[in-house]
Amino acid sequence: MRDQAGRTLTVYHGHQGFALVAALLLVVVVGIVAATVLQTTSTEIKISGNHRRAVQDFYVAEAGLAEGQARLHTRAGVEQFVMFDLAQRSNPFWSVYILTSSTWEPQDDPNFSSQYLNLIPQPGNPTSTAVQPNSVQSALPYWVKLRHKTEYDAEQAGHRTSTPHYFDGDGRTSTHRSPNVGNVIYFGYPNINITVPGPFTTQGSTPWLPIELITSNGGKDIGGVLLETEAVHPAGPNHLGALYAVGDVILSGQSGIFNGHDACGVVSSLPPVYSGSSVTAGPAFQFDGIPATPVQGSVVLDLVQSIGDLSRGAIPIQSDLLNQQLGSSSVPETYLATVSGLPNSSRLLIRNTVGHGILLVDGTAIFEGQVSWQGMIIVTGDLLIQGDGAVINVNGGIWARNVQHTGGSLNIQYDSCQIQASLLSRPVQVQSWKEVF
């Protein structure tokens, strides 16, 4: 370009070059922002997916715990699915697995040990170790392990002589090291002076059941979610005699036999009768046990609390029990009568009835006619026995506030096996819960 004098002029386009550079920089910034947003979104999606899978795995593991807890007690119609150490109750190396898939391998369990039994029971084959599904369902991916709590487990959790987690009744207070896991820890009463159940060990036999450790792993991914609970079988009241009464025992009926020797020969013998007040008996009544005579003692059991501990899921009694068949020898049941809510709100009448399991009566109970019971009878009020010339037989034990026998024959035989079978019909109670990973 030239001016009026013919001189050549130079025109600079710097503003156009700056606009181009600015546009390019803007494109770069937008690209970086877009890439960052996409990366963040992708990461958030992955986090959301991982969280969703973790939540799913957690609830799957919870479902496994529920099945493990359910299969530790008998239930009507499904007793073949019960997984309990019936043959070796005190074996510290007892363990069983519940599997929903045949792809499970021992290395899937981070705490697998070949020194344990590691059973995978099947219906009709309770000692099977073959890896086959044995869960009651197959839709959820989990595996569950059941085993008894041992002294080693308690010591891993902090048990020491100075800070005890259980009553050490086996006479061995030294610390255990795997593979020496020590004795099984039971939940019950280590001696007759204890009124509240708790954990303990023993060198001898016991009517109480082991504390159970239940581990459940949920999820298809490697690792998944691992949960662990500690559960106990309800213990019921302590065993002080074949017949226990908080107050008086008056025996003036036709005849009676009270035997404190364990009918199944598992545990030590008890007194035939234990009363917190007095025992009055006619000449036709026979007593045997250790000692062989009724005992008047000062231990007061809380029968109301015992009924509360055992009543979960109990079958309600809504009227008198007349000519009834309750439970069975293979699947005992638990029955609960709240007398104040019955048609006759003053007592529960039991006449000509056969039962297996646990009978809980909150109030007064009357026995008439032919009555036979295998298991436990707990009455918070008075137990009145009016046999009307018939025989009343109880194999297991009776606990009541006061007992008055005015008619017929009354035979009570202490039987720890019947009591254990009855307690196994009760759901386990979870004592602790934790997520391992």
C-alpha positions in Angstrom: 0.0 0.0 0.0 1.2 3.5 -0.9 0.4 7.0 0.5 -0.4 10.1 -1.5 3.3 10.8 -1.9 3.9 7.4 -3.4 5.6 5.9 -0.4 5.1 2.3 0.5 3.3 1.6 3.8 3.5 -1.6 5.9 0.3 -2.7 7.6 0.6 -4.9 10.8 -2.1 -7.6 11.5 -1.0 -8.4 15.1 -4.5 -8.2 16.5 -5.5 -11.0 14.1 -2.6 -13.2 15.2 -3.4 -12.7 18.9 -7.0 -13.7 18.2 -5.8 -16.9 16.6 -3.5 -17.8 19.5 -6.3 -17.0 22.0 -8.7 -19.2 20.1 -6.2 -22.1 20.1 -5.5 -21.7 23.8 -9.3 -21.7 24.5 -9.6 -24.9 22.5 -6.8 -26.5 24.5 -8.3 -25.4 27.9 -11.8 -26.7 26.8 -10.2 -29.9 25.8 -8.4 -30.3 29.1 -11.6 -29.5 31.0 -13.6 -31.9 28.9 -11.0 -34.6 29.5 -10.9 -33.9 33.2 -14.7 -34.1 33.4 -14.7 -37.4 31.4 -12.0 -38.8 33.6 -13.8 -37.7 36.8 -17.1 -39.1 35.5 -15.4 -42.4 34.6 -13.8 -42.6 38.1 -17.1 -41.7 39.8 -18.9 -44.4 37.8 -16.3 -47.0 38.8 -16.5 -45.9 42.5 -20.3 -46.1 42.3 -20.1 -49.5 40.7 -17.6 -50.7 43.3 -19.7 -49.3 46.1 -22.8 -51.0 44.7 -21.0 -54.4 44.5 -19.6 -53.9 48.0 -23.1 -53.2 49.3 -24.4 -56.3 47.5 -21.6 -58.4 48.8 -22.3 -57.2 52.3 -26.0 -58.2 52.2 -25.1 -61.5 50.6 -22.7 -62.2 53.5 -25.5 -61.2 55.9 -27.7 -63.8 54.2 -25.0 -66.4 54.8 -24.8 -65.5 58.5 -28.6 -65.9 58.7 -28.5 -69.3 57.2 -25.6 -70.3 59.5 -27.5 -69.2 62.6 -30.7 -70.9 61.5 -29.0 -74.3 60.8 -27.6 -74.4 64.3 -31.0 -75.3 65.8 -33.7 -77.8 64.9 -36.8 -76.7 63.1 -39.9 -78.7 62.3 -39.8 -80.5 59.0 -36.2 -79.5 58.1 -34.2 -81.3 60.8 -32.0 -82.9 58.1 -30.5 -79.5 57.5 -29.3 -79.0 61.1 -25.5 -78.5 61.3 -24.5 -79.1 64.9 -21.7 -81.1 66.5 -24.1 -83.8 67.8 -21.5 -86.6 67.8 -18.5 -84.6 69.2 -19.9 -81.6 71.1 -16.6 -80.9 72.9 -14.3 -81.3 69.9 -12.4 -78.1 69.5 -11.6 -78.9 65.9 -15.2 -79.4 64.7 -16.0 -77.2 61.7 -18.5 -77.4 58.9 -19.1 -75.4 55.7 -22.2 -74.3 54.0 -21.7 -73.8 50.2 -23.9 -72.4 47.5 -21.5 -73.5 44.7 -19.3 -76.4 43.8 -16.5 -73.9 42.7 -15.5 -73.2 46.3 -11.8 -74.1 47.2 -10.1 -74.2 50.6 -7.9 -71.2 49.7 -11.1 -69.1 49.4 -11.2 -69.2 53.2 -8.3 -67.1 54.5 -8.4 -69.0 57.8 -8.7 -72.5 56.4 -6.8 -75.1 58.5 -6.4 -78.8 57.7 -6.3 -79.6 61.4 -10.1 -79.0 61.6 -12.7 -81.5 60.4 -13.9 -79.1 57.6 -17.1 -81.1 56.9 -19.4 -80.2 54.1 -22.5 -82.2 55.3 -25.1 -83.5 53.0 -28.6 -84.9 53.8 -27.9 -88.5 54.8 -24.1 -88.0 54.9 -23.3 -85.6 57.8 -19.5 -86.4 57.6 -19.0 -85.6 53.9 -16.0 -83.5 52.9 -16.8 -83.4 49.2 -17.2 -79.9 47.7 -20.8 -79.9 46.8 -23.5 -77.2 47.4 -25.4 -77.9 50.6 -27.0 -74.5 51.2 -30.8 -74.3 51.4 -30.6 -71.8 48.5 -28.4 -71.4 45.4 -29.3 -67.9 44.1 -26.8 -66.0 46.3 -23.0 -66.5 46.1 -21.7 -67.1 49.6 -20.0 -69.6 51.7 -20.3 -70.0 55.5 -18.1 -71.7 58.2 -19.4 -72.9 61.6 -17.1 -73.9 64.4 -16.8 -73.9 68.2 -15.1 -71.0 70.0 -11.9 -72.1 71.8 -9.5 -70.8 74.4 -7.1 -69.8 71.6 -9.9 -67.6 70.0 -10.5 -65.9 73.3 -6.8 -65.3 73.9 -6.5 -63.8 70.4 -9.3 -61.4 71.5 -7.5 -60.4 74.7 -8.3 -63.0 77.3 -5.6 -63.1 80.0 -5.7 -64.3 83.7 -5.7 -60.6 84.7 -8.4 -59.7 82.1 -10.6 -62.8 81.8 -13.1 -63.1 79.0 -14.4 -66.4 80.4 -14.4 -68.5 83.5 -11.4 -70.8 83.2 -12.7 -74.0 84.8 -10.4 -76.5 83.2 -7.4 -75.8 85.4 -5.1 -74.7 82.6 -4.4 -71.0 82.6 -1.3 -70.9 80.3 -1.6 -69.2 77.0 -2.4 -71.4 74.0 -0.6 -71.4 70.6 -2.0 -72.8 67.4 -2.3 -75.7 66.7 -2.9 -76.2 70.4 -6.2 -74.3 70.6 -7.2 -75.4 74.1 -10.7 -76.4 75.1 -14.1 -75.5 73.8 -15.7 -72.5 75.5 -19.3 -73.2 76.6 -22.2 -70.9 77.5 -23.9 -71.8 80.7 -23.2 -72.2 84.4 -19.8 -73.5 85.5 -21.1 -74.4 89.0 -24.4 -74.5 91.0 -23.8 -71.1 92.7 -24.0 -69.2 89.4 -27.4 -67.7 88.5 -26.5 -65.8 85.3 -25.1 -67.8 82.3 -21.8 -66.9 80.9 -18.7 -68.4 79.0 -16.6 -71.0 80.7 -14.3 -74.0 80.1 -14.4 -77.4 81.8 -12.4 -80.6 81.9 -15.5 -82.7 82.5 -18.8 -83.2 80.7 -21.4 -80.4 80.8 -25.1 -80.1 79.9 -24.4 -76.7 78.3 -23.7 -76.0 74.6 -20.6 -74.5 73.0 -20.3 -70.9 71.8 -20.4 -70.9 68.0 -18.3 -68.8 65.6 -20.0 -68.1 62.3 -18.0 -66.8 59.4 -19.7 -65.8 56.1 -18.1 -64.6 52.8 -20.4 -62.9 50.3 -19.8 -62.0 46.7 -18.5 -63.4 43.4 -15.4 -61.2 43.3 -12.1 -62.4 44.8 -12.2 -61.6 48.5 -15.8 -60.3 48.7 -17.0 -59.2 52.2 -16.2 -61.4 55.2 -18.4 -61.1 58.3 -18.1 -63.0 61.6 -20.5 -63.4 64.5 -20.3 -65.1 67.9 -23.5 -66.8 68.8 -24.7 -68.8 71.9 -27.4 -71.3 72.4 -29.8 -70.1 75.2 -28.9 -71.8 78.4 -32.1 -71.6 80.4 -32.0 -71.7 84.2 -29.2 -73.5 86.1 -29.6 -77.1 87.0 -29.8 -77.5 90.8 -32.0 -80.5 91.1 -34.4 -82.7 89.1 -37.1 -80.5 90.7 -36.3 -76.9 91.6 -38.5 -74.5 93.6 -37.8 -71.0 94.6 -40.1 -71.6 97.6 -41.9 -74.5 99.2 -42.3 -78.1 97.9 -45.2 -80.0 99.4 -45.6 -83.6 98.3 -48.8 -85.2 99.7 -50.1 -87.1 96.7 -50.3 -90.8 96.2 -46.6 -91.5 95.5 -43.6 -90.1 93.7 -40.0 -90.8 92.5 -37.5 -88.0 92.2 -34.1 -89.0 90.7 -31.2 -86.6 90.3 -28.9 -89.1 88.5 -28.5 -88.1 84.9 -30.6 -90.6 82.8 -28.2 -90.3 79.9 -25.1 -90.6 82.0 -23.4 -87.5 80.6 -23.0 -85.1 83.6 -22.7 -85.3 87.4 -25.7 -86.2 89.5 -27.9 -83.6 91.1 -30.1 -83.6 94.2 -33.6 -85.0 93.6 -35.2 -81.8 94.9 -33.7 -78.3 95.5 -35.9 -75.9 97.5 -35.2 -72.4 98.5 -37.6 -72.8 101.5 -38.8 -76.2 102.7 -39.6 -79.7 101.4 -42.5 -81.7 103.0 -43.0 -85.3 101.7 -45.1 -88.3 102.7 -43.6 -91.8 103.3 -44.5 -93.0 99.8 -42.1 -90.7 98.0 -38.6 -91.9 97.0 -35.6 -89.8 96.4 -32.2 -90.6 94.8 -29.3 -88.5 93.5 -26.3 -86.8 95.1 -27.2 -86.3 97.8 -30.0 -88.8 97.9 -32.3 -86.5 99.8 -33.9 -83.1 99.1 -31.7 -80.1 99.6 -32.7 -76.7 101.0 -30.5 -74.1 99.6 -30.1 -70.3 99.1 -29.6 -70.0 95.4 -32.5 -68.1 93.9 -33.0 -68.4 90.1 -34.8 -65.7 88.1 -37.5 -67.8 86.4 -39.1 -64.8 84.8 -35.8 -63.9 83.1 -35.3 -67.6 82.1 -38.7 -67.5 80.3 -37.7 -64.3 78.6 -34.5 -65.8 77.3 -36.2 -68.9 76.0 -39.4 -67.4 74.6 -38.1 -66.0 71.3 -40.1 -67.7 68.5 -42.0 -69.9 71.0 -45.4 -71.3 69.9 -48.1 -69.4 71.9 -50.6 -71.4 74.0 -54.0 -69.8 73.8 -56.1 -72.2 75.8 -55.9 -75.1 78.3 -53.9 -78.1 77.0 -56.4 -81.0 77.0 -55.5 -84.3 75.3 -52.7 -82.7 73.3 -49.6 -84.0 71.5 -46.9 -81.3 71.5 -43.6 -81.6 69.6 -41.9 -84.8 68.9 -38.8 -86.7 70.0 -36.9 -85.8 66.8 -38.0 -82.1 66.7 -38.9 -80.8 70.2 -40.7 -77.4 70.3 -41.0 -74.5 72.7 -44.4 -73.5 74.0 -45.3 -70.3 75.9 -48.4 -69.7 78.0 -49.0 -66.2 79.5 -51.7 -67.1 82.0 -53.1 -63.6 82.3 -54.0 -63.7 78.6 -55.8 -67.0 78.7 -59.6 -67.5 78.9 -59.2 -68.6 82.5 -56.7 -65.9 83.5 -55.9 -67.6 86.9 -54.1 -70.7 85.6 -53.1 -73.0 82.7 -54.7 -76.5 82.9 -52.7 -79.4 81.4 -54.5 -82.7 81.3 -53.8 -85.9 79.5 -51.0 -84.4 77.4 -47.7 -85.6 75.9 -45.0 -83.1 75.1 -41.4 -82.8 73.9 -39.4 -79.6 74.3 -39.8 -76.6 76.5 -43.0 -75.6 78.3 -42.9 -72.0 79.6 -45.7 -70.9 81.8 -45.8 -67.3 83.0 -48.2 -67.8 85.9 -49.8 -70.8 87.7 -50.0 -74.2 86.1 -52.1 -77.3 87.0 -51.3 -80.9 85.9 -54.2 -83.3 85.9 -54.6 -86.9 84.6 -51.9 -88.6 82.5 -49.2 -86.1 81.6 -45.8 -87.0 80.1 -43.1 -84.4 79.2 -39.6 -84.9 77.7 -37.5 -81.8 78.3 -37.9 -78.6 80.4 -40.9 -77.2 82.3 -40.5 -73.7 83.7 -43.4 -72.1 85.7 -43.0 -68.6 87.2 -46.0 -69.2 89.5 -47.2 -72.2 91.5 -47.2 -75.7 90.0 -50.1 -77.7 91.3 -50.1 -81.4 90.5 -53.5 -83.1 90.8 -53.0 -86.4 89.2 -56.5 -87.8 89.8 -55.0 -91.3 90.3 -52.9 -91.1 87.1 -49.1 -90.9 86.6 -47.3 -87.8 85.7 -43.8 -88.4 84.2 -41.2 -85.7 83.4 -37.8 -86.6 81.9 -35.6 -83.6 82.0 -36.3 -81.1 84.7 -38.9 -78.8 86.4 -38.4 -75.3 87.7 -41.2 -73.5 89.5 -41.9 -70.9 92.2 -43.8 -73.3 94.5 -44.8 -77.0 94.0 -47.7 -78.7 95.6 -48.5 -82.3 94.7 -51.9 -83.4 96.0 -53.0 -86.3 93.8 -51.8 -89.2 91.6 -48.1 -90.2 91.1 -45.3 -87.8 90.2 -42.1 -89.1 88.7 -39.3 -86.7 87.8 -36.1 -88.0 86.2 -33.2 -85.6 85.6 -32.1 -86.0 81.9 -29.4 -83.7 80.5 -29.8 -85.1 77.0 -33.5 -84.2 76.9 -32.7 -80.7 78.2 -29.9 -80.3 75.5 -32.3 -81.5 72.8 -34.8 -78.9 74.0 -32.3 -76.1 74.0 -31.2 -77.0 70.5 -34.7 -76.2 69.3 -34.1 -72.5 70.3 -32.6 -70.0 67.9 -29.1 -69.0 68.7 -28.5 -65.5 70.1 -25.8 -63.3 68.5 -23.3 -61.9 71.1 -21.0 -60.0 68.8 -20.6 -59.0 65.1 -17.7 -57.7 63.0 -16.7 -57.1 59.5 -13.3 -58.7 58.9 -12.8 -57.3 55.4 
